Amino acid sequence: MINTESGLITAAFHKKGSLELKPESFKETKNIDGSFEHEGSDMAGWREGTTLNFLMGKGGYQKVYIDKKQGTSGTKRSLAMDFKLGSERVERFKNYFIRASIGNLLQRDIGNYSGIKFYIKAWKDLTITFALQDIEKDSHKEEFWFRRIFVTQEWMEIHIPFNSLILDSFTAKRLGTDRILDLRNINGIFWSVQEMSVALGTEGTIWLDEVTFY
């Protein structure tokens, strides 16, 4: 059964066993590389490529790539995602919301930062969900902390203080987590288009640029 409110992030992002934890010594502590102006180190942790069906639903897809023709604030490139939300859930993921997302899965210690800033736009005005995934150091239980954002067709500068994020209480209750946002153990950052805000079958594009912690 899908909980349409508190279970939002569980269904949208959680995939048990999908992330392999790195040793503590390999945790990234510097600021995120989110300019997308140069390939290589700029793409540390960012997931590119095309995925069919899966969490996007039957007939759905997402393609995450560098758009080399446009960026914000005079830059030349951005990270883009073309997507289509499928007509119904894939059987394997029948208890998950249909979604497409841009994600960075590098394990991070961002305890010295208070928030994240980025520029974003979409092919039409819509609401997306931003989320952080943290992991409890001893138990390896995951929590999701999220905030919904209204995005327009023009580049928008968004600032999200980490203390403004809302806990996905459905997952926290199910897993028995500590309900504390541990910024020193972040292993996922997501920008997601979900079926609650976009009709099934919808095709479109979102763009992301100049991502930085502050």
C-alpha positions as CSV (number, residue, x, y, z in Angstrom):
1,M,0.0,0.0,0.0
2,I,1.3,3.4,-0.9
3,N,1.0,6.3,1.5
4,T,0.3,9.4,-0.5
5,E,1.7,11.8,2.0
6,S,4.3,10.6,4.5
7,G,5.4,7.7,2.2
8,L,6.2,10.1,-0.6
9,I,10.0,9.8,-0.5
10,T,10.0,6.1,0.3
11,A,8.1,5.3,-2.8
12,A,9.9,7.9,-4.9
13,F,13.5,7.3,-4.0
14,H,14.1,4.3,-1.7
15,K,15.6,1.2,-3.4
16,K,16.9,-1.2,-0.8
17,G,20.4,-2.4,-1.5
18,S,20.9,0.1,-4.3
19,L,23.9,1.9,-2.7
20,E,27.2,0.4,-1.7
21,L,28.6,2.2,1.3
22,K,32.1,3.5,1.0
23,P,34.6,3.2,3.9
24,E,34.5,6.2,6.2
25,S,37.9,7.5,4.9
26,F,36.4,7.8,1.4
27,K,33.6,10.1,2.4
28,E,33.6,13.3,0.3
29,T,33.9,16.5,2.5
30,K,34.5,19.2,-0.1
31,N,31.7,21.2,-1.8
32,I,29.7,19.5,-4.5
33,D,30.8,19.9,-8.1
34,G,27.7,21.3,-9.8
35,S,28.7,23.6,-12.5
36,F,28.8,21.0,-15.3
37,E,31.1,23.1,-17.3
38,H,33.8,20.5,-17.5
39,E,33.5,16.7,-17.8
40,G,35.4,14.4,-15.5
41,S,35.7,15.5,-11.9
42,D,32.6,17.8,-12.4
43,M,30.5,14.6,-12.6
44,A,31.6,13.0,-9.4
45,G,28.6,11.2,-8.0
46,W,26.2,12.4,-10.7
47,R,24.3,9.6,-12.5
48,E,24.0,10.0,-16.2
49,G,22.5,7.7,-18.8
50,T,19.1,6.3,-19.9
51,T,16.9,4.1,-17.9
52,L,13.7,2.4,-19.2
53,N,10.6,1.4,-17.3
54,F,12.0,0.7,-13.8
55,L,10.6,3.4,-11.3
56,M,9.5,5.5,-14.3
57,G,6.7,3.0,-14.9
58,K,5.7,0.9,-17.9
59,G,6.7,2.7,-21.1
60,G,8.5,5.3,-19.1
61,Y,12.1,6.4,-19.2
62,Q,14.6,9.0,-18.1
63,K,17.7,10.2,-19.8
64,V,20.1,12.3,-17.8
65,Y,22.8,14.1,-19.7
66,I,24.9,17.3,-20.1
67,D,23.1,19.9,-22.2
68,K,26.0,21.6,-23.9
69,K,23.8,24.4,-25.4
70,Q,22.6,26.2,-22.3
71,G,23.4,27.0,-18.8
72,T,22.4,29.7,-16.3
73,S,24.1,33.0,-15.5
74,G,26.1,33.1,-18.7
75,T,27.5,29.5,-18.4
76,K,27.4,27.2,-21.4
77,R,26.3,23.8,-19.9
78,S,23.8,22.3,-17.5
79,L,22.6,18.9,-16.4
80,A,19.3,17.9,-18.0
81,M,16.8,15.1,-17.8
82,D,14.4,14.1,-20.5
83,F,11.7,11.9,-19.2
84,K,8.4,10.2,-19.7
85,L,6.3,8.9,-16.8
86,G,4.8,5.5,-17.7
87,S,1.2,4.6,-17.7
88,E,1.4,2.2,-14.7
89,R,3.8,0.8,-12.3
90,V,6.3,-2.0,-13.2
91,E,5.3,-5.1,-11.2
92,R,8.6,-5.2,-9.4
93,F,8.0,-1.6,-8.1
94,K,4.2,-1.7,-7.6
95,N,4.5,-0.1,-4.2
96,Y,6.6,2.8,-5.4
97,F,5.4,6.1,-6.8
98,I,6.2,6.6,-10.5
99,R,9.0,9.1,-10.8
100,A,12.0,10.3,-12.8
101,S,14.9,11.9,-11.0
102,I,18.3,13.6,-11.3
103,G,20.5,12.2,-8.5
104,N,24.0,12.5,-7.0
105,L,24.9,9.3,-5.0
106,L,28.4,10.2,-3.7
107,Q,28.6,9.7,0.0
108,R,29.2,13.0,1.7
109,D,29.9,14.8,5.0
110,I,28.2,18.2,4.6
111,G,28.1,19.0,8.3
112,N,30.0,22.3,7.8
113,Y,27.2,23.6,5.5
114,S,23.8,25.0,6.3
115,G,22.0,24.6,3.0
116,I,22.1,24.0,-0.8
117,K,21.7,26.4,-3.6
118,F,21.0,25.7,-7.3
119,Y,19.4,26.9,-10.5
120,I,16.6,25.0,-12.1
121,K,14.0,25.2,-14.8
122,A,11.5,23.0,-16.6
123,W,9.7,22.7,-19.9
124,K,6.6,23.9,-18.1
125,D,5.6,25.2,-14.7
126,L,5.4,22.3,-12.2
127,T,6.2,21.1,-8.7
128,I,9.2,18.9,-8.1
129,T,10.6,17.3,-4.9
130,F,14.1,17.9,-3.6
131,A,15.4,15.3,-1.1
132,L,18.5,14.4,0.9
133,Q,19.0,10.8,1.9
134,D,21.0,10.2,5.1
135,I,22.2,7.0,6.7
136,E,22.6,6.1,10.3
137,K,26.3,5.4,11.0
138,D,25.8,2.3,13.1
139,S,22.6,0.7,11.8
140,H,22.9,1.8,8.1
141,K,19.1,2.6,8.2
142,E,18.2,5.3,5.6
143,E,16.0,8.3,6.1
144,F,14.7,10.8,3.5
145,W,14.3,14.5,4.1
146,F,12.5,16.5,1.5
147,R,11.0,19.8,0.3
148,R,8.7,20.5,-2.7
149,I,9.7,23.3,-5.0
150,F,7.6,25.1,-7.7
151,V,9.7,25.4,-10.9
152,T,9.0,27.6,-13.9
153,Q,10.1,27.7,-17.5
154,E,12.8,30.3,-16.7
155,W,16.0,29.7,-14.7
156,M,15.3,30.1,-10.9
157,E,17.8,30.4,-8.1
158,I,16.7,28.2,-5.2
159,H,18.1,28.2,-1.7
160,I,17.1,25.4,0.6
161,P,18.3,25.5,4.3
162,F,18.8,22.0,5.5
163,N,16.8,22.8,8.6
164,S,13.8,23.4,6.5
165,L,13.6,19.8,5.1
166,I,10.8,17.6,6.2
167,L,11.3,14.0,7.4
168,D,9.6,11.2,5.5
169,S,8.0,9.9,8.6
170,F,6.5,6.8,6.9
171,T,10.0,5.4,6.2
172,A,11.3,6.5,9.6
173,K,8.5,4.7,11.4
174,R,8.8,1.6,9.3
175,L,12.6,1.3,9.8
176,G,12.7,2.6,13.3
177,T,15.2,5.4,12.5
178,D,16.5,8.1,14.9
179,R,14.6,10.9,13.0
180,I,17.7,13.1,13.1
181,L,19.1,14.6,9.9
182,D,22.8,13.5,9.9
183,L,24.5,15.8,7.5
184,R,27.8,14.0,8.1
185,N,26.3,10.8,6.5
186,I,24.5,11.8,3.3
187,N,24.5,9.3,0.5
188,G,21.9,10.7,-1.9
189,I,20.7,14.0,-3.2
190,F,17.7,14.0,-5.6
191,W,15.5,16.3,-7.8
192,S,12.5,14.3,-8.8
193,V,9.4,14.6,-11.0
194,Q,6.6,12.5,-9.5
195,E,3.2,11.3,-10.5
196,M,1.6,13.4,-7.8
197,S,2.5,16.6,-9.6
198,V,2.7,15.5,-13.2
199,A,0.2,13.3,-15.0
200,L,1.1,9.8,-16.0
201,G,2.2,9.7,-19.6
202,T,3.7,13.2,-19.5
203,E,7.0,13.8,-21.3
204,G,9.2,16.7,-20.6
205,T,12.6,18.0,-19.5
206,I,14.1,19.7,-16.5
207,W,17.5,21.4,-16.2
208,L,19.8,21.8,-13.2
209,D,22.8,24.0,-12.9
210,E,25.3,25.7,-10.5
211,V,24.6,23.4,-7.6
212,T,26.6,24.3,-4.4
213,F,26.4,24.0,-0.7
214,Y,26.5,27.1,1.5
